[in-house]
Amino acid sequence: MGKTSSNRSRVGVATRQSSDTMAVGDGDVAEAVRVIRDNACSWSSVKDVLQRVPLSRRALETRFVKAVGRTPHAEVERVRLERAKHLLLVTDLPVYEVARRTGFRYQEYLSVAFRRYAGMAPTQFRKNARVVS
């Protein structure tokens, strides 16, 4: 049986990884969080979320910020950067390949976003993590 809008308004839980679990009380927002976490690295914008969640962009953004504390776009970027961190830690992939696999069009875009998010370049993050290990 398919989801109805009344089911979406109930409490929802979006789960991806044990360290990345979030309870969301708004069913549509919970679905948006799930869609973002499942697809953030394979598409490029919030428009893709809107194709799967029955809300206007304005309604999604307002409800998302209220429930999650950041915009859908910020969540897409956060998910991509967390996955980039993971790939930097567990693989020897070059940074351009990490960028490609996490939805950044260019290595430079990843580097700028990563510096803003983690306070250092991706290569420095990898180097620091390996020194600690």
N, CA, C and O atoms as a GROMACS GRO file, in nm:
protein
  532
    1MET      N    1   0.083  -0.117   0.000
    1MET     CA    2   0.000   0.000   0.000
    1MET      C    3   0.088   0.124   0.000
    1MET      O    4   0.182   0.131   0.079
    2GLY      N    5   0.061   0.222  -0.085
    2GLY     CA    6   0.144   0.342  -0.098
    2GLY      C    7   0.125   0.438   0.017
    2GLY      O    8   0.029   0.428   0.092
    3LYS      N    9   0.217   0.530   0.030
    3LYS     CA   10   0.209   0.632   0.133
    3LYS      C   11   0.103   0.734   0.096
    3LYS      O   12   0.085   0.767  -0.021
    4THR      N   13   0.036   0.782   0.195
    4THR     CA   14  -0.059   0.891   0.173
    4THR      C   15  -0.007   1.014   0.244
    4THR      O   16   0.083   1.005   0.327
    5SER      N   17  -0.064   1.128   0.210
    5SER     CA   18  -0.018   1.249   0.276
    5SER      C   19  -0.041   1.244   0.426
    5SER      O   20   0.035   1.304   0.502
    6SER      N   21  -0.147   1.174   0.471
    6SER     CA   22  -0.169   1.163   0.615
    6SER      C   23  -0.059   1.081   0.682
    6SER      O   24  -0.022   1.108   0.796
    7ASN      N   25  -0.007   0.980   0.611
    7ASN     CA   26   0.105   0.903   0.665
    7ASN      C   27   0.231   0.988   0.672
    7ASN      O   28   0.312   0.972   0.763
    8ARG      N   29   0.248   1.077   0.576
    8ARG     CA   30   0.368   1.160   0.572
    8ARG      C   31   0.370   1.263   0.684
    8ARG      O   32   0.477   1.308   0.723
    9SER      N   33   0.256   1.300   0.734
    9SER     CA   34   0.252   1.401   0.839
    9SER      C   35   0.284   1.342   0.976
    9SER      O   36   0.300   1.417   1.073
   10ARG      N   37   0.293   1.211   0.987
   10ARG     CA   38   0.326   1.146   1.114
   10ARG      C   39   0.476   1.152   1.138
   10ARG      O   40   0.554   1.190   1.050
   11VAL      N   41   0.515   1.116   1.258
   11VAL     CA   42   0.656   1.114   1.293
   11VAL      C   43   0.730   1.018   1.202
   11VAL      O   44   0.684   0.906   1.178
   12GLY      N   45   0.844   1.062   1.152
   12GLY     CA   46   0.924   0.978   1.065
   12GLY      C   47   1.066   0.972   1.116
   12GLY      O   48   1.112   1.062   1.187
   13VAL      N   49   1.136   0.868   1.080
   13VAL     CA   50   1.276   0.854   1.117
   13VAL      C   51   1.353   0.827   0.989
   13VAL      O   52   1.321   0.736   0.914
   14ALA      N   53   1.455   0.907   0.966
   14ALA     CA   54   1.540   0.888   0.850
   14ALA      C   55   1.672   0.830   0.898
   14ALA      O   56   1.738   0.889   0.984
   15THR      N   57   1.710   0.715   0.845
   15THR     CA   58   1.829   0.647   0.890
   15THR      C   59   1.920   0.618   0.772
   15THR      O   60   1.873   0.572   0.668
   16ARG      N   61   2.049   0.644   0.787
   16ARG     CA   62   2.146   0.610   0.683
   16ARG      C   63   2.258   0.528   0.745
   16ARG      O   64   2.282   0.414   0.704
   17GLN      N   65   2.327   0.584   0.841
   17GLN     CA   66   2.434   0.515   0.911
   17GLN      C   67   2.411   0.538   1.059
   17GLN      O   68   2.345   0.635   1.098
   18SER      N   69   2.466   0.451   1.143
   18SER     CA   70   2.441   0.465   1.286
   18SER      C   71   2.486   0.601   1.338
   18SER      O   72   2.424   0.654   1.430
   19SER      N   73   2.590   0.657   1.282
   19SER     CA   74   2.637   0.788   1.327
   19SER      C   75   2.563   0.902   1.259
   19SER      O   76   2.588   1.019   1.289
   20ASP      N   77   2.472   0.869   1.169
   20ASP     CA   78   2.405   0.970   1.089
   20ASP      C   79   2.254   0.950   1.095
   20ASP      O   80   2.185   0.964   0.993
   21THR      N   81   2.202   0.919   1.214
   21THR     CA   82   2.060   0.893   1.233
   21THR      C   83   1.995   1.017   1.291
   21THR      O   84   2.050   1.082   1.380
   22MET      N   85   1.876   1.048   1.241
   22MET     CA   86   1.808   1.166   1.289
   22MET      C   87   1.658   1.138   1.294
   22MET      O   88   1.600   1.094   1.195
   23ALA      N   89   1.597   1.163   1.407
   23ALA     CA   90   1.452   1.153   1.418
   23ALA      C   91   1.393   1.285   1.372
   23ALA      O   92   1.436   1.392   1.417
   24VAL      N   93   1.296   1.278   1.283
   24VAL     CA   94   1.232   1.399   1.231
   24VAL      C   95   1.082   1.383   1.250
   24VAL      O   96   1.024   1.283   1.207
   25GLY      N   97   1.020   1.480   1.313
   25GLY     CA   98   0.878   1.472   1.344
   25GLY      C   99   0.786   1.508   1.228
   25GLY      O  100   0.664   1.491   1.241
   26ASP      N  101   0.838   1.555   1.119
   26ASP     CA  102   0.758   1.592   1.002
   26ASP      C  103   0.782   1.486   0.895
   26ASP      O  104   0.894   1.473   0.845
   27GLY      N  105   0.680   1.410   0.860
   27GLY     CA  106   0.696   1.299   0.766
   27GLY      C  107   0.750   1.338   0.631
   27GLY      O  108   0.832   1.266   0.574
   28ASP      N  109   0.706   1.454   0.577
   28ASP     CA  110   0.759   1.499   0.447
   28ASP      C  111   0.906   1.535   0.458
   28ASP      O  112   0.984   1.505   0.368
   29VAL      N  113   0.943   1.599   0.567
   29VAL     CA  114   1.084   1.635   0.588
   29VAL      C  115   1.167   1.508   0.610
   29VAL      O  116   1.278   1.498   0.560
   30ALA      N  117   1.113   1.412   0.685
   30ALA     CA  118   1.185   1.285   0.704
   30ALA      C  119   1.211   1.218   0.570
   30ALA      O  120   1.319   1.164   0.547
   31GLU      N  121   1.112   1.221   0.483
   31GLU     CA  122   1.130   1.164   0.349
   31GLU      C  123   1.234   1.242   0.271
   31GLU      O  124   1.316   1.183   0.201
   32ALA      N  125   1.234   1.374   0.282
   32ALA     CA  126   1.333   1.456   0.213
   32ALA      C  127   1.474   1.425   0.264
   32ALA      O  128   1.568   1.416   0.185
   33VAL      N  129   1.488   1.408   0.394
   33VAL     CA  130   1.619   1.373   0.452
   33VAL      C  131   1.664   1.238   0.398
   33VAL      O  132   1.780   1.222   0.361
   34ARG      N  133   1.573   1.141   0.393
   34ARG     CA  134   1.608   1.009   0.340
   34ARG      C  135   1.650   1.018   0.194
   34ARG      O  136   1.750   0.959   0.155
   35VAL      N  137   1.576   1.092   0.115
   35VAL     CA  138   1.608   1.109  -0.027
   35VAL      C  139   1.746   1.174  -0.043
   35VAL      O  140   1.826   1.131  -0.126
   36ILE      N  141   1.772   1.277   0.035
   36ILE     CA  142   1.902   1.344   0.028
   36ILE      C  143   2.014   1.248   0.064
   36ILE      O  144   2.113   1.240  -0.007
   37ARG      N  145   1.998   1.177   0.173
   37ARG     CA  146   2.106   1.088   0.218
   37ARG      C  147   2.128   0.972   0.122
   37ARG      O  148   2.240   0.922   0.110
   38ASP      N  149   2.024   0.929   0.055
   38ASP     CA  150   2.038   0.818  -0.040
   38ASP      C  151   2.091   0.863  -0.176
   38ASP      O  152   2.146   0.782  -0.251
   39ASN      N  153   2.074   0.992  -0.210
   39ASN     CA  154   2.102   1.035  -0.347
   39ASN      C  155   2.191   1.158  -0.361
   39ASN      O  156   2.218   1.199  -0.474
   40ALA      N  157   2.237   1.218  -0.253
   40ALA     CA  158   2.309   1.345  -0.261
   40ALA      C  159   2.432   1.342  -0.351
   40ALA      O  160   2.467   1.443  -0.411
   41CYS      N  161   2.495   1.229  -0.361
   41CYS     CA  162   2.618   1.222  -0.441
   41CYS      C  163   2.592   1.193  -0.588
   41CYS      O  164   2.685   1.195  -0.669
   42SER      N  165   2.467   1.167  -0.624
   42SER     CA  166   2.440   1.130  -0.763
   42SER      C  167   2.360   1.234  -0.840
   42SER      O  168   2.337   1.216  -0.959
   43TRP      N  169   2.317   1.342  -0.776
   43TRP     CA  170   2.249   1.449  -0.847
   43TRP      C  171   2.289   1.583  -0.788
   43TRP      O  172   2.362   1.588  -0.690
   44SER      N  173   2.242   1.689  -0.848
   44SER     CA  174   2.303   1.816  -0.816
   44SER      C  175   2.219   1.921  -0.746
   44SER      O  176   2.273   2.026  -0.711
   45SER      N  177   2.090   1.899  -0.722
   45SER     CA  178   2.017   2.009  -0.662
   45SER      C  179   1.895   1.964  -0.582
   45SER      O  180   1.855   1.848  -0.585
   46VAL      N  181   1.840   2.060  -0.511
   46VAL     CA  182   1.721   2.038  -0.430
   46VAL      C  183   1.601   2.009  -0.520
   46VAL      O  184   1.503   1.950  -0.475
   47LYS      N  185   1.607   2.051  -0.644
   47LYS     CA  186   1.498   2.021  -0.739
   47LYS      C  187   1.473   1.871  -0.746
   47LYS      O  188   1.359   1.828  -0.762
   48ASP      N  189   1.578   1.793  -0.735
   48ASP     CA  190   1.565   1.647  -0.738
   48ASP      C  191   1.486   1.596  -0.617
   48ASP      O  192   1.410   1.500  -0.628
   49VAL      N  193   1.503   1.660  -0.502
   49VAL     CA  194   1.428   1.623  -0.382
   49VAL      C  195   1.281   1.656  -0.403
   49VAL      O  196   1.193   1.579  -0.367
   50LEU      N  197   1.256   1.773  -0.460
   50LEU     CA  198   1.118   1.819  -0.482
   50LEU      C  199   1.040   1.728  -0.575
   50LEU      O  200   0.917   1.724  -0.569
   51GLN      N  201   1.109   1.655  -0.661
   51GLN     CA  202   1.041   1.560  -0.749
   51GLN      C  203   0.989   1.439  -0.671
   51GLN      O  204   0.904   1.365  -0.720
   52ARG      N  205   1.041   1.418  -0.550
   52ARG     CA  206   1.004   1.300  -0.471
   52ARG      C  207   0.926   1.332  -0.345
   52ARG      O  208   0.874   1.242  -0.279
   53VAL      N  209   0.917   1.460  -0.311
   53VAL     CA  210   0.845   1.502  -0.191
   53VAL      C  211   0.737   1.601  -0.235
   53VAL      O  212   0.766   1.697  -0.306
   54PRO      N  213   0.612   1.578  -0.194
   54PRO     CA  214   0.500   1.659  -0.244
   54PRO      C  215   0.486   1.796  -0.177
   54PRO      O  216   0.382   1.826  -0.118
   55LEU      N  217   0.590   1.876  -0.187
   55LEU     CA  218   0.588   2.010  -0.128
   55LEU      C  219   0.643   2.111  -0.228
   55LEU      O  220   0.719   2.076  -0.318
   56SER      N  221   0.603   2.236  -0.211
   56SER     CA  222   0.666   2.342  -0.288
   56SER      C  223   0.806   2.364  -0.232
   56SER      O  224   0.836   2.321  -0.121
   57ARG      N  225   0.891   2.429  -0.308
   57ARG     CA  226   1.027   2.455  -0.261
   57ARG      C  227   1.024   2.536  -0.132
   57ARG      O  228   1.096   2.506  -0.037
   58ARG      N  229   0.941   2.638  -0.129
   58ARG     CA  230   0.931   2.726  -0.012
   58ARG      C  231   0.886   2.646   0.111
   58ARG      O  232   0.943   2.660   0.219
   59ALA      N  233   0.782   2.564   0.095
   59ALA     CA  234   0.733   2.484   0.207
   59ALA      C  235   0.839   2.386   0.255
   59ALA      O  236   0.860   2.370   0.376
   60LEU      N  237   0.908   2.320   0.161
   60LEU     CA  238   1.014   2.226   0.200
   60LEU      C  239   1.123   2.299   0.277
   60LEU      O  240   1.165   2.253   0.383
   61GLU      N  241   1.169   2.411   0.225
   61GLU     CA  242   1.278   2.482   0.292
   61GLU      C  243   1.237   2.530   0.432
   61GLU      O  244   1.315   2.516   0.526
   62THR      N  245   1.117   2.585   0.444
   62THR     CA  246   1.070   2.633   0.574
   62THR      C  247   1.058   2.519   0.674
   62THR      O  248   1.108   2.529   0.787
   63ARG      N  249   0.993   2.411   0.634
   63ARG     CA  250   0.973   2.297   0.723
   63ARG      C  251   1.105   2.225   0.752
   63ARG      O  252   1.126   2.176   0.863
   64PHE      N  253   1.193   2.217   0.654
   64PHE     CA  254   1.323   2.151   0.671
   64PHE      C  255   1.407   2.225   0.774
   64PHE      O  256   1.464   2.164   0.864
   65VAL      N  257   1.416   2.357   0.760
   65VAL     CA  258   1.494   2.436   0.856
   65VAL      C  259   1.436   2.422   0.996
   65VAL      O  260   1.512   2.410   1.093
   66LYS      N  261   1.305   2.422   1.008
   66LYS     CA  262   1.241   2.407   1.139
   66LYS      C  263   1.273   2.272   1.202
   66LYS      O  264   1.300   2.264   1.322
   67ALA      N  265   1.270   2.166   1.122
   67ALA     CA  266   1.291   2.030   1.174
   67ALA      C  267   1.438   1.992   1.189
   67ALA      O  268   1.476   1.924   1.284
   68VAL      N  269   1.521   2.036   1.094
   68VAL     CA  270   1.660   1.987   1.087
   68VAL      C  271   1.760   2.093   1.132
   68VAL      O  272   1.868   2.060   1.180
   69GLY      N  273   1.725   2.220   1.115
   69GLY     CA  274   1.816   2.327   1.158
   69GLY      C  275   1.906   2.379   1.047
   69GLY      O  276   1.993   2.462   1.073
   70ARG      N  277   1.886   2.332   0.926
   70ARG     CA  278   1.962   2.381   0.811
   70ARG      C  279   1.875   2.364   0.687
   70ARG      O  280   1.773   2.295   0.691
   71THR      N  281   1.916   2.426   0.578
   71THR     CA  282   1.838   2.418   0.455
   71THR      C  283   1.860   2.283   0.387
   71THR      O  284   1.958   2.214   0.417
   72PRO      N  285   1.772   2.244   0.296
   72PRO     CA  286   1.796   2.122   0.220
   72PRO      C  287   1.929   2.127   0.144
   72PRO      O  288   2.001   2.027   0.138
   73HIS      N  289   1.961   2.242   0.085
   73HIS     CA  290   2.087   2.255   0.013
   73HIS      C  291   2.206   2.232   0.107
   73HIS      O  292   2.301   2.163   0.071
   74ALA      N  293   2.200   2.290   0.226
   74ALA     CA  294   2.307   2.269   0.324
   74ALA      C  295   2.318   2.122   0.363
   74ALA      O  296   2.428   2.072   0.386
   75GLU      N  297   2.205   2.053   0.371
   75GLU     CA  298   2.208   1.910   0.403
   75GLU      C  299   2.271   1.829   0.290
   75GLU      O  300   2.347   1.736   0.316
   76VAL      N  301   2.240   1.864   0.166
   76VAL     CA  302   2.303   1.796   0.051
   76VAL      C  303   2.454   1.813   0.061
   76VAL      O  304   2.528   1.716   0.048
   77GLU      N  305   2.500   1.935   0.083
   77GLU     CA  306   2.644   1.959   0.091
   77GLU      C  307   2.705   1.886   0.210
   77GLU      O  308   2.814   1.830   0.198
   78ARG      N  309   2.637   1.886   0.325
   78ARG     CA  310   2.689   1.818   0.443
   78ARG      C  311   2.706   1.668   0.418
   78ARG      O  312   2.807   1.608   0.454
   79VAL      N  313   2.604   1.608   0.356
   79VAL     CA  314   2.611   1.464   0.325
   79VAL      C  315   2.727   1.436   0.230
   79VAL      O  316   2.803   1.341   0.251
   80ARG      N  317   2.742   1.517   0.128
   80ARG     CA  318   2.852   1.498   0.032
   80ARG      C  319   2.988   1.510   0.101
   80ARG      O  320   3.078   1.430   0.076
   81LEU      N  321   3.001   1.608   0.188
   81LEU     CA  322   3.130   1.629   0.255
   81LEU      C  323   3.159   1.519   0.356
   81LEU      O  324   3.275   1.480   0.372
   82GLU      N  325   3.058   1.469   0.424
   82GLU     CA  326   3.080   1.356   0.515
   82GLU      C  327   3.124   1.232   0.437
   82GLU      O  328   3.211   1.158   0.482
   83ARG      N  329   3.066   1.211   0.321
   83ARG     CA  330   3.107   1.097   0.238
   83ARG      C  331   3.248   1.118   0.184
   83ARG      O  332   3.325   1.023   0.173
   84ALA      N  333   3.281   1.242   0.150
   84ALA     CA  334   3.417   1.272   0.105
   84ALA      C  335   3.516   1.242   0.217
   84ALA      O  336   3.621   1.182   0.193
   85LYS      N  337   3.483   1.283   0.340
   85LYS     CA  338   3.571   1.252   0.453
   85LYS      C  339   3.590   1.102   0.467
   85LYS      O  340   3.702   1.055   0.488
   86HIS      N  341   3.482   1.028   0.455
   86HIS     CA  342   3.490   0.882   0.466
   86HIS      C  343   3.582   0.824   0.358
   86HIS      O  344   3.668   0.741   0.388
   87LEU      N  345   3.563   0.867   0.234
   87LEU     CA  346   3.647   0.816   0.126
   87LEU      C  347   3.794   0.854   0.145
   87LEU      O  348   3.883   0.774   0.116
   88LEU      N  349   3.818   0.973   0.195
   88LEU     CA  350   3.956   1.015   0.220
   88LEU      C  351   4.020   0.929   0.328
   88LEU      O  352   4.141   0.903   0.324
   89LEU      N  353   3.941   0.885   0.424
   89LEU     CA  354   3.993   0.804   0.534
   89LEU      C  355   4.016   0.658   0.496
   89LEU      O  356   4.113   0.597   0.540
   90VAL      N  357   3.928   0.601   0.414
   90VAL     CA  358   3.933   0.457   0.392
   90VAL      C  359   3.984   0.415   0.254
   90VAL      O  360   3.993   0.296   0.225
   91THR      N  361   4.017   0.512   0.169
   91THR     CA  362   4.069   0.478   0.037
   91THR      C  363   4.194   0.559   0.007
   91THR      O  364   4.229   0.652   0.080
   92ASP      N  365   4.259   0.523  -0.099
   92ASP     CA  366   4.372   0.601  -0.151
   92ASP      C  367   4.333   0.672  -0.280
   92ASP      O  368   4.420   0.711  -0.358
   93LEU      N  369   4.203   0.688  -0.303
   93LEU     CA  370   4.157   0.754  -0.424
   93LEU      C  371   4.214   0.895  -0.432
   93LEU      O  372   4.223   0.964  -0.330
   94PRO      N  373   4.252   0.938  -0.551
   94PRO     CA  374   4.296   1.078  -0.565
   94PRO      C  375   4.178   1.171  -0.536
   94PRO      O  376   4.062   1.132  -0.550
   95VAL      N  377   4.208   1.293  -0.495
   95VAL     CA  378   4.103   1.387  -0.457
   95VAL      C  379   4.007   1.413  -0.571
   95VAL      O  380   3.887   1.431  -0.547
   96TYR      N  381   4.054   1.417  -0.694
   96TYR     CA  382   3.962   1.440  -0.806
   96TYR      C  383   3.859   1.327  -0.816
   96TYR      O  384   3.744   1.352  -0.854
   97GLU      N  385   3.898   1.205  -0.781
   97GLU     CA  386   3.804   1.093  -0.785
   97GLU      C  387   3.708   1.098  -0.666
   97GLU      O  388   3.591   1.063  -0.679
   98VAL      N  389   3.756   1.140  -0.551
   98VAL     CA  390   3.668   1.159  -0.435
   98VAL      C  391   3.564   1.265  -0.471
   98VAL      O  392   3.446   1.249  -0.440
   99ALA      N  393   3.608   1.372  -0.535
   99ALA     CA  394   3.514   1.478  -0.577
   99ALA      C  395   3.408   1.420  -0.670
   99ALA      O  396   3.289   1.445  -0.652
  100ARG      N  397   3.450   1.346  -0.768
  100ARG     CA  398   3.357   1.288  -0.865
  100ARG      C  399   3.256   1.197  -0.796
  100ARG      O  400   3.137   1.202  -0.825
  101ARG      N  401   3.304   1.113  -0.706
  101ARG     CA  402   3.216   1.016  -0.638
  101ARG      C  403   3.122   1.078  -0.536
  101ARG      O  404   3.025   1.015  -0.494
  102THR      N  405   3.150   1.199  -0.497
  102THR     CA  406   3.064   1.264  -0.397
  102THR      C  407   2.980   1.378  -0.455
  102THR      O  408   2.921   1.456  -0.381
  103GLY      N  409   2.975   1.386  -0.588
  103GLY     CA  410   2.885   1.480  -0.652
  103GLY      C  411   2.939   1.618  -0.679
  103GLY      O  412   2.864   1.707  -0.720
  104PHE      N  413   3.067   1.638  -0.655
  104PHE     CA  414   3.128   1.767  -0.688
  104PHE      C  415   3.180   1.761  -0.831
  104PHE      O  416   3.251   1.668  -0.868
  105ARG      N  417   3.144   1.860  -0.909
  105ARG     CA  418   3.180   1.860  -1.051
  105ARG      C  419   3.331   1.867  -1.071
  105ARG      O  420   3.386   1.803  -1.161
  106TYR      N  421   3.398   1.945  -0.987
  106TYR     CA  422   3.542   1.964  -1.000
  106TYR      C  423   3.609   1.946  -0.865
  106TYR      O  424   3.549   1.972  -0.760
  107GLN      N  425   3.733   1.903  -0.868
  107GLN     CA  426   3.812   1.887  -0.747
  107GLN      C  427   3.820   2.019  -0.670
  107GLN      O  428   3.816   2.020  -0.547
  108GLU      N  429   3.830   2.128  -0.743
  108GLU     CA  430   3.841   2.259  -0.678
  108GLU      C  431   3.715   2.293  -0.597
  108GLU      O  432   3.724   2.354  -0.491
  109TYR      N  433   3.597   2.253  -0.648
  109TYR     CA  434   3.473   2.277  -0.574
  109TYR      C  435   3.474   2.199  -0.443
  109TYR      O  436   3.436   2.251  -0.338
  110LEU      N  437   3.518   2.074  -0.450
  110LEU     CA  438   3.528   1.994  -0.328
  110LEU      C  439   3.627   2.060  -0.231
  110LEU      O  440   3.598   2.071  -0.112
  111SER      N  441   3.740   2.102  -0.281
  111SER     CA  442   3.844   2.159  -0.194
  111SER      C  443   3.795   2.284  -0.121
  111SER      O  444   3.819   2.299  -0.001
  112VAL      N  445   3.726   2.372  -0.192
  112VAL     CA  446   3.674   2.494  -0.129
  112VAL      C  447   3.569   2.458  -0.023
  112VAL      O  448   3.575   2.509   0.089
  113ALA      N  449   3.475   2.372  -0.057
  113ALA     CA  450   3.370   2.332   0.037
  113ALA      C  451   3.430   2.258   0.156
  113ALA      O  452   3.389   2.279   0.270
  114PHE      N  453   3.527   2.172   0.129
  114PHE     CA  454   3.589   2.092   0.235
  114PHE      C  455   3.663   2.183   0.334
  114PHE      O  456   3.654   2.163   0.455
  115ARG      N  457   3.736   2.282   0.283
  115ARG     CA  458   3.806   2.375   0.371
  115ARG      C  459   3.707   2.449   0.462
  115ARG      O  460   3.732   2.467   0.581
  116ARG      N  461   3.596   2.490   0.404
  116ARG     CA  462   3.493   2.561   0.480
  116ARG      C  463   3.434   2.468   0.587
  116ARG      O  464   3.407   2.512   0.699
  117TYR      N  465   3.414   2.342   0.553
  117TYR     CA  466   3.349   2.245   0.642
  117TYR      C  467   3.444   2.189   0.747
  117TYR      O  468   3.409   2.182   0.865
  118ALA      N  469   3.563   2.150   0.706
  118ALA     CA  470   3.655   2.080   0.797
  118ALA      C  471   3.772   2.167   0.843
  118ALA      O  472   3.848   2.127   0.931
  119GLY      N  473   3.786   2.285   0.785
  119GLY     CA  474   3.893   2.374   0.827
  119GLY      C  475   4.029   2.342   0.768
  119GLY      O  476   4.130   2.398   0.810
  120MET      N  477   4.032   2.253   0.670
  120MET     CA  478   4.158   2.217   0.605
  120MET      C  479   4.129   2.155   0.470
  120MET      O  480   4.016   2.117   0.440
  121ALA      N  481   4.233   2.146   0.388
  121ALA     CA  482   4.220   2.086   0.256
  121ALA      C  483   4.198   1.935   0.269
  121ALA      O  484   4.239   1.875   0.369
  122PRO      N  485   4.134   1.874   0.169
  122PRO     CA  486   4.114   1.728   0.174
  122PRO      C  487   4.244   1.651   0.191
  122PRO      O  488   4.248   1.553   0.266
  123THR      N  489   4.350   1.692   0.123
  123THR     CA  490   4.477   1.620   0.134
  123THR      C  491   4.535   1.632   0.275
  123THR      O  492   4.594   1.537   0.326
  124GLN      N  493   4.519   1.749   0.336
  124GLN     CA  494   4.568   1.766   0.473
  124GLN      C  495   4.486   1.683   0.571
  124GLN      O  496   4.541   1.626   0.665
  125PHE      N  497   4.355   1.676   0.549
  125PHE     CA  498   4.267   1.593   0.633
  125PHE      C  499   4.313   1.447   0.627
  125PHE      O  500   4.326   1.382   0.730
  126ARG      N  501   4.338   1.398   0.507
  126ARG     CA  502   4.384   1.259   0.489
  126ARG      C  503   4.518   1.238   0.558
  126ARG      O  504   4.537   1.139   0.629
  127LYS      N  505   4.610   1.330   0.538
  127LYS     CA  506   4.743   1.318   0.597
  127LYS      C  507   4.734   1.318   0.751
  127LYS      O  508   4.797   1.236   0.816
  128ASN      N  509   4.656   1.410   0.807
  128ASN     CA  510   4.639   1.416   0.953
  128ASN      C  511   4.577   1.289   1.008
  128ASN      O  512   4.618   1.240   1.113
  129ALA      N  513   4.478   1.235   0.938
  129ALA     CA  514   4.411   1.115   0.984
  129ALA      C  515   4.506   0.995   0.984
  129ALA      O  516   4.497   0.908   1.071
  130ARG      N  517   4.594   0.991   0.888
  130ARG     CA  518   4.688   0.878   0.879
  130ARG      C  519   4.797   0.887   0.983
  130ARG      O  520   4.848   0.784   1.029
  131VAL      N  521   4.834   1.007   1.021
  131VAL     CA  522   4.934   1.026   1.126
  131VAL      C  523   4.879   0.978   1.260
  131VAL      O  524   4.950   0.916   1.340
  132VAL      N  525   4.751   1.005   1.284
  132VAL     CA  526   4.684   0.966   1.408
  132VAL      C  527   4.666   0.816   1.416
  132VAL      O  528   4.678   0.758   1.524
  133SER      N  529   4.637   0.751   1.304
  133SER     CA  530   4.605   0.608   1.303
  133SER      C  531   4.717   0.522   1.347
  133SER      O  532   4.703   0.400   1.351
   0.00000   0.00000   0.00000
